[in-house]
Amino acid sequence: MVGTARNGRVRHAFSVVNGGQDLGPSSAPASNAGSECDGIEFTREDVDALLNERPRRKDRFNLKEKCDTLTEYIKRLKLCIKWFQELEGSYLFEREKLQNSVEMSERQCNEMGILFKNKEEELNSIIAELRKSFASVQEKFTKEELDKMTAMESLTREREARLEIERSQNSLSDELGRVQRELSSANQKITSLNDMYKRLQDYIASLQQYNSKLHMDLSTVEEDLKRVEKEKASMVENLSMLRGQLSVSRQSQDDAIKQRDSLVNEVACLRMELQQVRDDRDRHQLQVQTLTAEYTKYKESTEKSCFDLDNLTSKKDELEERCLSQSNEIRTLKDQLLSAERKLQMSDLSTLETRVEYEGQKKLISELQTRLADAEFKLIDGEMLRKKLHNTILELKGNIRVFCRVRPLLADDGPSTEGKVISYPTAMDALGRGIDLVQTGQKNSFTFDKVFMPDASQEDVFEDISQLVQSALDGYKVCIFAYGQTGSGKTYTMMGNPGDPEEKGLIPRSLEQIFKTRQSLQPQGWKYEMQVSMLEIYNETIRDLLSPNRSSSDMLRTENGIGGKQYTIKHDANGNTHVSDLTIVDVRTAKEVSFLLERAAHSRLSVGKTQMNEQSSRSHFVFTLRISGVNESTEQQVQGVLNLIDLAGSERLSKSGSTGDRLKETQAINKSLSSLSDVIFALAKKEDHVPFRNSKLTYLLQPCLGGDSKTLMVVNISPEPSSAGESLCSLRFASRVNACDIGIPRRQTNMRLPDSRLSYG
């Protein structure tokens, strides 16, 4: 039985984990569990037999025997649950140990990963720097090698040029020596010619002197001749003697003239030779000047080549020194690279060791995660078994199940300075089932079958009630109704947001599941027929939302209390409820039901505005799905009913600010909800008289509250601090509803109803 926080029993999820070894359902529990359960052990066969056990009574009307049997059965169930809880405690302890070890391993693995990553980044940076320096050095070395090769090529060319210059210098030296020898021989010849010239000049001078002497002699002779001629007369006498002397003189003169002519010819020859010697001298002088100029030029080029050679030699020496220094630097860098490579190898070894250790840790974490997954799977299996046992106990007790849903804060709620008034306990016995509300400094704790936090989605809510909806197909009467103050999210929970498929409410999702399950059961021989009706209770008046002849004037007359079609509620002997003249529609697909829901939403005009909610439901909306199924192979028949109800919001007149018609609506809503509270109090106190007839709502819900129906109430809570009072009232009312005993649900099989009209189970 699920009660408030005063119930001290801890309810854990079932798990099968024991030191990393799997224990089957038939395995023995921990020693402490066995000691607390007086040594009693349960196997899965025992649990299944206990769940499938049905009381065998000889006398069906012996209530005392029935009560004793059920009491003994409940004791055994409690003992089994206690054994599971104690077994689960040990398993949870092992799970926590495994989780701690997994977390520790993950932290170590993360630390190793971070250390490995940092070391790897450091080594990568060192390697990158070394590679950059090596690349720069290699580039410098390549550049220096190119410069060295260029210098060597230029040096080779200079050496070849120098050798060529030396060869040309040697040839020039040879030619110069030859020219110098020729010049010396020419100089010697010139000297000899000069000597000869001097001798010839002396000879010519002597000849000139002789000639002058001859001229003088001739003049003397002419003078003598003149004197002789002058003396001719005087010397006629001596003519004969003088003629002899004259012939001798003429002969000597002719000889002298001949000698003079020969000397003149010889002088001319000597002059010609002298001119030739002078020409040869000039030519040799020109050759000497040319050779001297060439020698000077070659000497200058040789000096320049020597200077260039000296420069190249010094440059070669500098390059050799630079190459030597670069070789030393390259050798140093190679040594550094070798040391870096050794360090890299060491780091690779350490990285390999770290990686091996990391892989080991990862493998260990994987194994632990596998064991944890197995444990969680078994924990889920145990939780499902616990839920099944819990539902079985609730069905045996006949309690109304209660889910609590807290809506999130909305933008329209505005800021609040009072802080949060709703919290959720984290203890294992209340995790996911407990809720705490603080009002005026006092903490109020409640425990329900399930508590949905503000972040819970529509799918999360429906997942927990899907099995209850499935019971309608199995032949049970199912009733789910939403309760809460105005603006707490009841209509959103039941109907959702029609424009967003992710925000569909419980009613559309329930219909989708029912039609989908019907489709899957067809291969097993099941055929289902389904009927839908929808109504609302407004100001204690029933209104048919699917009536085809309904007009706006009829709705306004009904809304104003003016006469319209009157609907009456009747209960038969089988516990079925009928509403007279209510429109019942046969449906075959979920789309048809969605169309009818839209039609009912347009027909439902009882939606108004108050100070507490912009669009507040001013009536109770009741959706009913009647399910009739037949299995052609087994000829089994089932009759199920699914009632989904969206109650109007409870509110205080002082806060709603309602006036006029809205005031009457609020008073009617509060009256019907007050009647529902009176019914719940009477059921909780097990009074003989339960006032179901005090309102149309309680009279319509009589089979759900006091019959054999599976009933679930979803209490919706607003997280606003200003709504803490209404929320506390709703939680207290839900706690009383949770404690009500309405009887054991009964499956309706092997029966056909004579009336095809829909009933409210």
Rosetta blueprint (number, residue, H / E / L):
1 M L
2 V L
3 G L
4 T L
5 A L
6 R L
7 N L
8 G L
9 R L
10 V L
11 R L
12 H L
13 A L
14 F L
15 S L
16 V L
17 V L
18 N E
19 G L
20 G L
21 Q E
22 D L
23 L L
24 G L
25 P L
26 S L
27 S L
28 A L
29 P L
30 A L
31 S H
32 N H
33 A H
34 G H
35 S H
36 E H
37 C L
38 D L
39 G L
40 I L
41 E L
42 F L
43 T L
44 R H
45 E H
46 D H
47 V H
48 D H
49 A H
50 L H
51 L H
52 N H
53 E L
54 R L
55 P L
56 R L
57 R L
58 K L
59 D L
60 R L
61 F L
62 N L
63 L H
64 K H
65 E H
66 K H
67 C H
68 D H
69 T H
70 L H
71 T H
72 E H
73 Y H
74 I H
75 K H
76 R H
77 L H
78 K H
79 L H
80 C H
81 I H
82 K H
83 W H
84 F H
85 Q H
86 E H
87 L H
88 E H
89 G H
90 S H
91 Y H
92 L H
93 F H
94 E H
95 R H
96 E H
97 K H
98 L H
99 Q H
100 N H
101 S H
102 V H
103 E H
104 M H
105 S H
106 E H
107 R H
108 Q H
109 C H
110 N H
111 E H
112 M H
113 G H
114 I H
115 L H
116 F H
117 K H
118 N H
119 K H
120 E H
121 E H
122 E H
123 L H
124 N H
125 S H
126 I H
127 I H
128 A H
129 E H
130 L H
131 R H
132 K H
133 S H
134 F H
135 A H
136 S H
137 V H
138 Q H
139 E H
140 K H
141 F H
142 T H
143 K H
144 E H
145 E H
146 L H
147 D H
148 K H
149 M H
150 T H
151 A H
152 M H
153 E H
154 S H
155 L H
156 T H
157 R H
158 E H
159 R H
160 E H
161 A H
162 R H
163 L H
164 E H
165 I H
166 E H
167 R H
168 S H
169 Q H
170 N H
171 S H
172 L H
173 S H
174 D H
175 E H
176 L H
177 G H
178 R H
179 V H
180 Q H
181 R H
182 E H
183 L H
184 S H
185 S H
186 A H
187 N H
188 Q H
189 K H
190 I H
191 T H
192 S H
193 L H
194 N H
195 D H
196 M H
197 Y H
198 K H
199 R H
200 L H
201 Q H
202 D H
203 Y H
204 I H
205 A H
206 S H
207 L H
208 Q H
209 Q H
210 Y H
211 N H
212 S H
213 K H
214 L H
215 H H
216 M H
217 D H
218 L H
219 S H
220 T H
221 V H
222 E H
223 E H
224 D H
225 L H
226 K H
227 R H
228 V H
229 E H
230 K H
231 E H
232 K H
233 A H
234 S H
235 M H
236 V L
237 E L
238 N L
239 L H
240 S H
241 M H
242 L H
243 R H
244 G H
245 Q H
246 L H
247 S H
248 V H
249 S H
250 R H
251 Q H
252 S H
253 Q H
254 D H
255 D H
256 A H
257 I H
258 K H
259 Q H
260 R H
261 D H
262 S H
263 L H
264 V H
265 N H
266 E H
267 V H
268 A H
269 C H
270 L H
271 R H
272 M H
273 E H
274 L H
275 Q H
276 Q H
277 V H
278 R H
279 D H
280 D H
281 R H
282 D H
283 R H
284 H H
285 Q H
286 L H
287 Q H
288 V H
289 Q H
290 T H
291 L H
292 T H
293 A H
294 E H
295 Y H
296 T H
297 K H
298 Y H
299 K H
300 E H
301 S H
302 T H
303 E H
304 K H
305 S H
306 C H
307 F H
308 D H
309 L H
310 D H
311 N H
312 L H
313 T H
314 S H
315 K H
316 K H
317 D H
318 E H
319 L H
320 E H
321 E H
322 R H
323 C H
324 L H
325 S H
326 Q H
327 S H
328 N H
329 E H
330 I H
331 R H
332 T H
333 L H
334 K H
335 D H
336 Q H
337 L H
338 L H
339 S H
340 A H
341 E H
342 R H
343 K H
344 L H
345 Q H
346 M H
347 S H
348 D H
349 L H
350 S H
351 T H
352 L H
353 E H
354 T H
355 R H
356 V H
357 E H
358 Y H
359 E H
360 G H
361 Q H
362 K H
363 K H
364 L H
365 I H
366 S H
367 E H
368 L H
369 Q H
370 T H
371 R H
372 L H
373 A H
374 D H
375 A H
376 E H
377 F H
378 K H
379 L H
380 I H
381 D H
382 G H
383 E H
384 M H
385 L H
386 R H
387 K H
388 K H
389 L H
390 H H
391 N H
392 T H
393 I H
394 L H
395 E H
396 L H
397 K H
398 G L
399 N E
400 I L
401 R E
402 V E
403 F E
404 C E
405 R E
406 V E
407 R L
408 P L
409 L L
410 L L
411 A H
412 D H
413 D H
414 G L
415 P L
416 S L
417 T L
418 E L
419 G L
420 K L
421 V L
422 I E
423 S E
424 Y L
425 P L
426 T L
427 A L
428 M L
429 D L
430 A L
431 L L
432 G L
433 R L
434 G E
435 I E
436 D E
437 L E
438 V E
439 Q E
440 T L
441 G L
442 Q E
443 K E
444 N E
445 S E
446 F E
447 T E
448 F L
449 D L
450 K E
451 V E
452 F E
453 M L
454 P L
455 D L
456 A L
457 S L
458 Q H
459 E H
460 D H
461 V H
462 F H
463 E H
464 D H
465 I H
466 S H
467 Q H
468 L H
469 V H
470 Q H
471 S H
472 A H
473 L H
474 D L
475 G L
476 Y L
477 K E
478 V E
479 C E
480 I E
481 F E
482 A E
483 Y E
484 G E
485 Q E
486 T L
487 G L
488 S L
489 G L
490 K H
491 T H
492 Y H
493 T H
494 M H
495 M L
496 G E
497 N L
498 P L
499 G L
500 D L
501 P H
502 E H
503 E H
504 K E
505 G L
506 L H
507 I H
508 P H
509 R H
510 S H
511 L H
512 E H
513 Q H
514 I H
515 F H
516 K H
517 T H
518 R H
519 Q H
520 S H
521 L H
522 Q H
523 P H
524 Q H
525 G L
526 W E
527 K E
528 Y E
529 E E
530 M E
531 Q E
532 V E
533 S E
534 M E
535 L E
536 E E
537 I E
538 Y E
539 N L
540 E L
541 T E
542 I E
543 R E
544 D E
545 L L
546 L L
547 S L
548 P L
549 N L
550 R L
551 S L
552 S H
553 S H
554 D H
555 M H
556 L H
557 R H
558 T H
559 E H
560 N L
561 G L
562 I L
563 G L
564 G L
565 K L
566 Q L
567 Y L
568 T L
569 I E
570 K E
571 H E
572 D L
573 A L
574 N L
575 G L
576 N L
577 T E
578 H E
579 V E
580 S L
581 D L
582 L L
583 T L
584 I L
585 V E
586 D E
587 V E
588 R L
589 T L
590 A H
591 K H
592 E H
593 V H
594 S H
595 F H
596 L H
597 L H
598 E H
599 R H
600 A H
601 A H
602 H H
603 S H
604 R L
605 L L
606 S L
607 V E
608 G E
609 K L
610 T L
611 Q L
612 M L
613 N L
614 E L
615 Q L
616 S E
617 S E
618 R L
619 S L
620 H E
621 F E
622 V E
623 F E
624 T E
625 L E
626 R E
627 I E
628 S E
629 G E
630 V E
631 N E
632 E L
633 S L
634 T L
635 E L
636 Q E
637 Q E
638 V E
639 Q E
640 G E
641 V E
642 L E
643 N E
644 L E
645 I E
646 D E
647 L L
648 A L
649 G L
650 S E
651 E L
652 R L
653 L H
654 S H
655 K H
656 S H
657 G L
658 S L
659 T L
660 G L
661 D H
662 R H
663 L H
664 K H
665 E H
666 T H
667 Q H
668 A H
669 I H
670 N H
671 K H
672 S H
673 L H
674 S H
675 S H
676 L H
677 S H
678 D H
679 V H
680 I H
681 F H
682 A H
683 L H
684 A H
685 K L
686 K L
687 E L
688 D L
689 H L
690 V L
691 P L
692 F H
693 R H
694 N H
695 S L
696 K H
697 L H
698 T H
699 Y H
700 L H
701 L L
702 Q H
703 P H
704 C H
705 L H
706 G H
707 G L
708 D L
709 S L
710 K E
711 T E
712 L E
713 M E
714 V E
715 V E
716 N E
717 I E
718 S L
719 P L
720 E L
721 P H
722 S H
723 S H
724 A H
725 G H
726 E H
727 S H
728 L H
729 C H
730 S H
731 L H
732 R H
733 F H
734 A H
735 S H
736 R H
737 V H
738 N H
739 A L
740 C L
741 D E
742 I L
743 G L
744 I L
745 P L
746 R L
747 R L
748 Q L
749 T E
750 N L
751 M L
752 R L
753 L L
754 P L
755 D L
756 S L
757 R L
758 L L
759 S E
760 Y L
761 G L
